[in-house]
Amino acid sequence: MVTIKLLAVLKGFAPNDGCVELEHTPGMTIADALAATNIAEANVKYSVMVGNRRKKAEDALEDGDIVTVMPLLAGG
C-alpha cells in the first residue's frame, strides 16, 4: 500500500481530505501515484517528500511509503 497525503491548498484535489491509498505495484513511481489525484489541475508548484526526504516524480516507491505533497510558498 502507498499513501498519498496532499497538504494545504492541494487537499481539494483528492478525496478523503487529501489522502489517497493505492495498492503498490512493482516499478510504481511517484508520478504514477500522483496520477490517482487531480493534482495536475492544481496549477500549483509543489514539493514531494517520502520518509522526510525530498524526492522527484521519477523516483520509485516501495510498499508502505507515505508520499507527502506540499505546495511551495512565495512571499516578500
TORMITOR-758995 format. One record per residue: residue number from 1; residue in one letter; z negated, x negated, y negated of N, C-alpha, C, O in turn. Coordinates in steps of 0.001 Angstrom, whole numbers. Each point is the difference from the previous one (the first is absolute). Layout:
% residues N
<rec n="NUM" res="A" n_c3="Z" n_c1="X" n_c2="Y" ca_c3="Z" ca_c1="X" ca_c2="Y" c_c3="Z" c_c1="X" c_c2="Y" o_c3="Z" o_c1="X" o_c2="Y"/>
...
//
This chain:
% residues 76
<rec n="1" res="M" n_c3="0" n_c1="-851" n_c2="1176" ca_c3="0" ca_c1="851" ca_c2="-1176" c_c3="0" c_c1="-895" c_c2="-1237" o_c3="-703" o_c1="-1010" o_c2="-39"/>
<rec n="2" res="V" n_c3="1487" n_c1="1378" n_c2="-966" ca_c3="38" ca_c1="-670" ca_c2="-1296" c_c3="-381" c_c1="1043" c_c2="-1045" o_c3="505" o_c1="1122" o_c2="27"/>
<rec n="3" res="T" n_c3="-1390" n_c1="-1489" n_c2="-940" ca_c3="-430" ca_c1="913" ca_c2="-1056" c_c3="534" c_c1="-490" c_c2="-1338" o_c3="-117" o_c1="-1180" o_c2="-333"/>
<rec n="4" res="I" n_c3="702" n_c1="2092" n_c2="-429" ca_c3="482" ca_c1="-306" ca_c2="-1344" c_c3="-887" c_c1="752" c_c2="-981" o_c3="-190" o_c1="1211" o_c2="124"/>
<rec n="5" res="K" n_c3="-355" n_c1="-1936" n_c2="-1101" ca_c3="-823" ca_c1="613" ca_c2="-1043" c_c3="662" c_c1="-254" c_c2="-1343" o_c3="113" o_c1="-1144" o_c2="-440"/>
<rec n="6" res="L" n_c3="324" n_c1="2219" n_c2="-211" ca_c3="576" ca_c1="-86" ca_c2="-1336" c_c3="-1106" c_c1="275" c_c2="-1006" o_c3="-738" o_c1="975" o_c2="138"/>
<rec n="7" res="L" n_c3="618" n_c1="-1824" n_c2="-1146" ca_c3="-1086" ca_c1="121" ca_c2="-972" c_c3="504" c_c1="466" c_c2="-1364" o_c3="1182" o_c1="-115" o_c2="-323"/>
<rec n="8" res="A" n_c3="-2105" n_c1="637" n_c2="-454" ca_c3="213" ca_c1="411" ca_c2="-1395" c_c3="1170" c_c1="974" c_c2="-123" o_c3="53" o_c1="992" o_c2="728"/>
<rec n="9" res="V" n_c3="880" n_c1="-1259" n_c2="-1634" ca_c3="1103" ca_c1="935" ca_c2="-261" c_c3="942" c_c1="140" c_c2="1185" o_c3="825" o_c1="914" o_c2="12"/>
<rec n="10" res="L" n_c3="-919" n_c1="-1784" n_c2="979" ca_c3="876" ca_c1="57" ca_c2="1173" c_c3="-485" c_c1="1004" c_c2="1047" o_c3="759" o_c1="356" o_c2="902"/>
<rec n="11" res="K" n_c3="-1999" n_c1="105" n_c2="-1002" ca_c3="-568" ca_c1="913" ca_c2="996" c_c3="852" c_c1="1236" c_c2="247" o_c3="61" o_c1="499" o_c2="1124"/>
<rec n="12" res="G" n_c3="587" n_c1="-10" n_c2="-2151" ca_c3="777" ca_c1="1226" ca_c2="101" c_c3="1299" c_c1="-153" c_c2="780" o_c3="698" o_c1="986" o_c2="239"/>
<rec n="13" res="F" n_c3="-368" n_c1="-2207" n_c2="159" ca_c3="1253" ca_c1="-241" ca_c2="716" c_c3="-185" c_c1="-36" c_c2="1515" o_c3="896" o_c1="-416" o_c2="735"/>
<rec n="14" res="A" n_c3="-2054" n_c1="853" n_c2="-282" ca_c3="-273" ca_c1="100" ca_c2="1436" c_c3="-1006" c_c1="1132" c_c2="209" o_c3="-809" o_c1="282" o_c2="-885"/>
<rec n="15" res="P" n_c3="856" n_c1="365" n_c2="2047" ca_c3="-966" ca_c1="1072" ca_c2="269" c_c3="-1416" c_c1="-556" c_c2="191" o_c3="-203" o_c1="-1214" o_c2="2"/>
<rec n="16" res="N" n_c3="-744" n_c1="2092" n_c2="153" ca_c3="-1389" ca_c1="-379" ca_c2="297" c_c3="-588" c_c1="-932" c_c2="-1044" o_c3="-630" o_c1="-1004" o_c2="331"/>
<rec n="17" res="D" n_c3="840" n_c1="1346" n_c2="-1594" ca_c3="-563" ca_c1="-776" ca_c2="-1106" c_c3="429" c_c1="-1467" c_c2="50" o_c3="-801" o_c1="-897" o_c2="-259"/>
<rec n="18" res="G" n_c3="2073" n_c1="662" n_c2="595" ca_c3="553" ca_c1="-1347" ca_c2="-15" c_c3="-226" c_c1="-807" c_c2="1257" o_c3="185" o_c1="-1217" o_c2="-15"/>
<rec n="19" res="C" n_c3="-578" n_c1="1850" n_c2="1099" ca_c3="-262" ca_c1="-720" ca_c2="1248" c_c3="936" c_c1="485" c_c2="1106" o_c3="100" o_c1="1198" o_c2="265"/>
<rec n="20" res="V" n_c3="581" n_c1="-2148" n_c2="374" ca_c3="931" ca_c1="324" ca_c2="1082" c_c3="-329" c_c1="-883" c_c2="1197" o_c3="-199" o_c1="-1206" o_c2="-146"/>
<rec n="21" res="E" n_c3="143" n_c1="1808" n_c2="1326" ca_c3="-191" ca_c1="-766" ca_c2="1238" c_c3="1271" c_c1="87" c_c2="818" o_c3="538" o_c1="1085" o_c2="222"/>
<rec n="22" res="L" n_c3="-57" n_c1="-2246" n_c2="228" ca_c3="1236" ca_c1="-88" ca_c2="773" c_c3="-257" c_c1="-689" c_c2="1326" o_c3="-858" o_c1="-876" o_c2="110"/>
<rec n="23" res="E" n_c3="1613" n_c1="1287" n_c2="887" ca_c3="-47" ca_c1="-702" ca_c2="1286" c_c3="688" c_c1="-1352" c_c2="-190" o_c3="1120" o_c1="-60" o_c2="-507"/>
<rec n="24" res="H" n_c3="-1777" n_c1="-1012" n_c2="907" ca_c3="583" ca_c1="-1343" ca_c2="-127" c_c3="1111" c_c1="-189" c_c2="1027" o_c3="-142" o_c1="379" o_c2="1162"/>
<rec n="25" res="T" n_c3="1240" n_c1="-964" n_c2="-1603" ca_c3="1090" ca_c1="-359" ca_c2="907" c_c3="262" c_c1="-1491" c_c2="-133" o_c3="-173" o_c1="-557" o_c2="-1084"/>
<rec n="26" res="P" n_c3="587" n_c1="-103" n_c2="2165" ca_c3="280" ca_c1="-1439" ca_c2="-71" c_c3="1054" c_c1="-296" c_c2="-1068" o_c3="1015" o_c1="691" o_c2="-87"/>
<rec n="27" res="G" n_c3="-1260" n_c1="-1709" n_c2="-715" ca_c3="941" ca_c1="-387" ca_c2="-1042" c_c3="-114" c_c1="802" c_c2="-1284" o_c3="775" o_c1="-215" o_c2="-932"/>
<rec n="28" res="M" n_c3="-1734" n_c1="1140" n_c2="866" ca_c3="-177" ca_c1="826" ca_c2="-1200" c_c3="-355" c_c1="-885" c_c2="-1190" o_c3="-873" o_c1="-863" o_c2="95"/>
<rec n="29" res="T" n_c3="1556" n_c1="1085" n_c2="-1218" ca_c3="-289" ca_c1="-737" ca_c2="-1229" c_c3="-693" c_c1="914" c_c2="-1003" o_c3="-93" o_c1="1211" o_c2="201"/>
<rec n="30" res="I" n_c3="-386" n_c1="-1805" n_c2="-1267" ca_c3="-617" ca_c1="785" ca_c2="-1062" c_c3="1023" c_c1="974" c_c2="-581" o_c3="-329" o_c1="1153" o_c2="-278"/>
<rec n="31" res="A" n_c3="1561" n_c1="-1608" n_c2="96" ca_c3="1057" ca_c1="882" ca_c2="-522" c_c3="211" c_c1="1198" c_c2="921" o_c3="174" o_c1="1122" o_c2="-474"/>
<rec n="32" res="D" n_c3="-188" n_c1="-1352" n_c2="1786" ca_c3="141" ca_c1="1107" ca_c2="955" c_c3="-1130" c_c1="1012" c_c2="-179" o_c3="234" o_c1="1209" o_c2="-13"/>
<rec n="33" res="A" n_c3="-1456" n_c1="-1711" n_c2="-122" ca_c3="-1156" ca_c1="877" ca_c2="-142" c_c3="57" c_c1="776" c_c2="-1312" o_c3="-313" o_c1="1190" o_c2="-30"/>
<rec n="34" res="L" n_c3="708" n_c1="-1850" n_c2="-1048" ca_c3="53" ca_c1="674" ca_c2="-1295" c_c3="1092" c_c1="1067" c_c2="-45" o_c3="-53" o_c1="907" o_c2="-831"/>
<rec n="35" res="A" n_c3="1031" n_c1="-1007" n_c2="1709" ca_c3="1061" ca_c1="1008" ca_c2="65" c_c3="-567" c_c1="1372" c_c2="406" o_c3="638" o_c1="1027" o_c2="-228"/>
<rec n="36" res="A" n_c3="-1832" n_c1="-1015" n_c2="828" ca_c3="-644" ca_c1="1258" ca_c2="397" c_c3="-633" c_c1="711" c_c2="-1193" o_c3="-489" o_c1="1122" o_c2="138"/>
<rec n="37" res="T" n_c3="493" n_c1="-1762" n_c2="-1309" ca_c3="-523" ca_c1="605" ca_c2="-1218" c_c3="1165" c_c1="271" c_c2="-951" o_c3="1143" o_c1="-347" o_c2="296"/>
<rec n="38" res="N" n_c3="-1431" n_c1="951" n_c2="-1409" ca_c3="1007" ca_c1="234" ca_c2="-1039" c_c3="-127" c_c1="-1022" c_c2="-1122" o_c3="400" o_c1="273" o_c2="-1131"/>
<rec n="39" res="I" n_c3="-951" n_c1="-1441" n_c2="1428" ca_c3="-294" ca_c1="-989" ca_c2="-1041" c_c3="1263" c_c1="-488" c_c2="-714" o_c3="-78" o_c1="-424" o_c2="-1153"/>
<rec n="40" res="A" n_c3="1224" n_c1="474" n_c2="1803" ca_c3="1252" ca_c1="-428" ca_c2="-636" c_c3="307" c_c1="864" c_c2="-1229" o_c3="663" o_c1="-456" o_c2="-931"/>
<rec n="41" res="E" n_c3="-1139" n_c1="1684" n_c2="931" ca_c3="209" ca_c1="912" ca_c2="-1121" c_c3="-957" c_c1="-270" c_c2="-1162" o_c3="167" o_c1="569" o_c2="-1079"/>
<rec n="42" res="A" n_c3="-1152" n_c1="-1415" n_c2="1283" ca_c3="-1049" ca_c1="-218" ca_c2="-996" c_c3="498" c_c1="-706" c_c2="-1255" o_c3="-535" o_c1="225" o_c2="-1085"/>
<rec n="43" res="N" n_c3="1552" n_c1="-1075" n_c2="1217" ca_c3="502" ca_c1="-769" ca_c2="-1135" c_c3="-1145" c_c1="-774" c_c2="-657" o_c3="-91" o_c1="-94" o_c2="-1224"/>
<rec n="44" res="V" n_c3="-772" n_c1="-451" n_c2="2068" ca_c3="-1156" ca_c1="-770" ca_c2="-439" c_c3="-26" c_c1="-1292" c_c2="806" o_c3="185" o_c1="22" o_c2="1217"/>
<rec n="45" res="K" n_c3="-411" n_c1="-1133" n_c2="-1883" ca_c3="-145" ca_c1="-1267" ca_c2="720" c_c3="-1394" c_c1="-23" c_c2="626" o_c3="-962" o_c1="506" o_c2="-577"/>
<rec n="46" res="Y" n_c3="873" n_c1="-1098" n_c2="1761" ca_c3="-1274" ca_c1="10" ca_c2="705" c_c3="-199" c_c1="-1289" c_c2="786" o_c3="939" o_c1="-763" o_c2="232"/>
<rec n="47" res="S" n_c3="-2162" n_c1="546" n_c2="163" ca_c3="-391" ca_c1="-1144" ca_c2="808" c_c3="-478" c_c1="518" c_c2="1350" o_c3="-631" o_c1="1054" o_c2="79"/>
<rec n="48" res="V" n_c3="936" n_c1="-1802" n_c2="986" ca_c3="-382" ca_c1="407" ca_c2="1351" c_c3="-976" c_c1="-1023" c_c2="577" o_c3="238" o_c1="-1207" o_c2="-39"/>
<rec n="49" res="M" n_c3="-1330" n_c1="1721" n_c2="568" ca_c3="-1014" ca_c1="-849" ca_c2="628" c_c3="-212" c_c1="451" c_c2="1443" o_c3="-19" o_c1="1195" o_c2="294"/>
<rec n="50" res="V" n_c3="-137" n_c1="-2166" n_c2="594" ca_c3="-369" ca_c1="268" ca_c2="1392" c_c3="-1150" c_c1="-948" c_c2="321" o_c3="153" o_c1="-1220" o_c2="-56"/>
<rec n="51" res="G" n_c3="-1294" n_c1="1790" n_c2="390" ca_c3="-1161" ca_c1="-838" ca_c2="307" c_c3="-397" c_c1="-898" c_c2="-1152" o_c3="-315" o_c1="-1171" o_c2="212"/>
<rec n="52" res="N" n_c3="323" n_c1="1694" n_c2="-1426" ca_c3="-373" ca_c1="-735" ca_c2="-1213" c_c3="924" c_c1="-1170" c_c2="-322" o_c3="-384" o_c1="-915" o_c2="-729"/>
<rec n="53" res="R" n_c3="1597" n_c1="943" n_c2="1269" ca_c3="996" ca_c1="-1032" ca_c2="-299" c_c3="1259" c_c1="673" c_c2="-523" o_c3="462" o_c1="998" o_c2="555"/>
<rec n="54" res="R" n_c3="80" n_c1="-1546" n_c2="-1612" ca_c3="1233" ca_c1="558" ca_c2="-564" c_c3="1152" c_c1="-263" c_c2="958" o_c3="134" o_c1="-1098" o_c2="538"/>
<rec n="55" res="K" n_c3="696" n_c1="2116" n_c2="-330" ca_c3="1105" ca_c1="-92" ca_c2="945" c_c3="1299" c_c1="464" c_c2="-638" o_c3="-4" o_c1="626" o_c2="-1061"/>
<rec n="56" res="K" n_c3="1122" n_c1="-941" n_c2="1722" ca_c3="1331" ca_c1="407" ca_c2="-440" c_c3="519" c_c1="1090" c_c2="919" o_c3="-486" o_c1="166" o_c2="1119"/>
<rec n="57" res="A" n_c3="1475" n_c1="575" n_c2="-1595" ca_c3="552" ca_c1="1126" ca_c2="753" c_c3="545" c_c1="-410" c_c2="1358" o_c3="-52" o_c1="790" o_c2="944"/>
<rec n="58" res="E" n_c3="568" n_c1="-1994" n_c2="-824" ca_c3="605" ca_c1="-433" ca_c2="1264" c_c3="-1017" c_c1="-547" c_c2="1008" o_c3="372" o_c1="-335" o_c2="1125"/>
<rec n="59" res="D" n_c3="-1639" n_c1="240" n_c2="-1510" ca_c3="-1028" ca_c1="-509" ca_c2="913" c_c3="-278" c_c1="1009" c_c2="1116" o_c3="-27" o_c1="1210" o_c2="-225"/>
<rec n="60" res="A" n_c3="-178" n_c1="-1737" n_c2="1427" ca_c3="-260" ca_c1="836" ca_c2="1178" c_c3="-1440" c_c1="517" c_c2="-21" o_c3="-904" o_c1="-636" o_c2="-541"/>
<rec n="61" res="L" n_c3="727" n_c1="1801" n_c2="1146" ca_c3="-1323" ca_c1="604" ca_c2="127" c_c3="-474" c_c1="-81" c_c2="1440" o_c3="800" o_c1="-35" o_c2="935"/>
<rec n="62" res="E" n_c3="-2110" n_c1="6" n_c2="-776" ca_c3="-607" ca_c1="12" ca_c2="1322" c_c3="-752" c_c1="1312" c_c2="183" o_c3="-400" o_c1="644" o_c2="-970"/>
<rec n="63" res="D" n_c3="219" n_c1="-268" n_c2="2204" ca_c3="-751" ca_c1="1213" ca_c2="296" c_c3="-1397" c_c1="-120" c_c2="-608" o_c3="-673" o_c1="-1017" o_c2="167"/>
<rec n="64" res="G" n_c3="251" n_c1="2055" n_c2="-865" ca_c3="-1321" ca_c1="9" ca_c2="-626" c_c3="-6" c_c1="-436" c_c2="-1458" o_c3="-1033" o_c1="89" o_c2="-663"/>
<rec n="65" res="D" n_c3="2174" n_c1="-562" n_c2="148" ca_c3="67" ca_c1="-433" ca_c2="-1395" c_c3="-210" c_c1="1174" c_c2="-951" o_c3="398" o_c1="1132" o_c2="273"/>
<rec n="66" res="I" n_c3="-1035" n_c1="-1444" n_c2="-1395" ca_c3="-148" ca_c1="963" ca_c2="-1093" c_c3="779" c_c1="-571" c_c2="-1187" o_c3="-313" o_c1="-1078" o_c2="-506"/>
<rec n="67" res="V" n_c3="1330" n_c1="1820" n_c2="74" ca_c3="862" ca_c1="-406" ca_c2="-1100" c_c3="-472" c_c1="723" c_c2="-1260" o_c3="32" o_c1="1228" o_c2="-68"/>
<rec n="68" res="T" n_c3="-468" n_c1="-1994" n_c2="-921" ca_c3="-454" ca_c1="590" ca_c2="-1249" c_c3="1046" c_c1="-278" c_c2="-1067" o_c3="406" o_c1="-1144" o_c2="-202"/>
<rec n="69" res="V" n_c3="29" n_c1="2205" n_c2="-482" ca_c3="1049" ca_c1="-109" ca_c2="-1010" c_c3="-586" c_c1="403" c_c2="-1344" o_c3="-483" o_c1="1120" o_c2="-169"/>
<rec n="70" res="M" n_c3="533" n_c1="-2062" n_c2="-803" ca_c3="-586" ca_c1="225" ca_c2="-1320" c_c3="1051" c_c1="-175" c_c2="-1074" o_c3="801" o_c1="-932" o_c2="69"/>
<rec n="71" res="P" n_c3="-787" n_c1="1804" n_c2="-1056" ca_c3="938" ca_c1="-184" ca_c2="-1101" c_c3="-422" c_c1="-1211" c_c2="-834" o_c3="-1186" o_c1="-295" o_c2="-141"/>
<rec n="72" res="L" n_c3="2188" n_c1="-398" n_c2="-406" ca_c3="-290" ca_c1="-1104" ca_c2="-913" c_c3="-366" c_c1="579" c_c2="-1355" o_c3="500" o_c1="1059" o_c2="-381"/>
<rec n="73" res="L" n_c3="-1350" n_c1="-1731" n_c2="-334" ca_c3="-449" ca_c1="467" ca_c2="-1303" c_c3="632" c_c1="-840" c_c2="-1092" o_c3="295" o_c1="-1179" o_c2="197"/>
<rec n="74" res="A" n_c3="-95" n_c1="1783" n_c2="-1324" ca_c3="495" ca_c1="-706" ca_c2="-1179" c_c3="-817" c_c1="447" c_c2="-1184" o_c3="-547" o_c1="1103" o_c2="-12"/>
<rec n="75" res="G" n_c3="466" n_c1="-1938" n_c2="-956" ca_c3="-763" ca_c1="393" ca_c2="-1164" c_c3="51" c_c1="-1089" c_c2="-1060" o_c3="670" o_c1="-1022" o_c2="148"/>
<rec n="76" res="G" n_c3="-1376" n_c1="1273" n_c2="-1180" ca_c3="43" ca_c1="-974" ca_c2="-1084" c_c3="-1365" c_c1="-341" c_c2="-481" o_c3="-148" o_c1="-810" o_c2="-916"/>
//
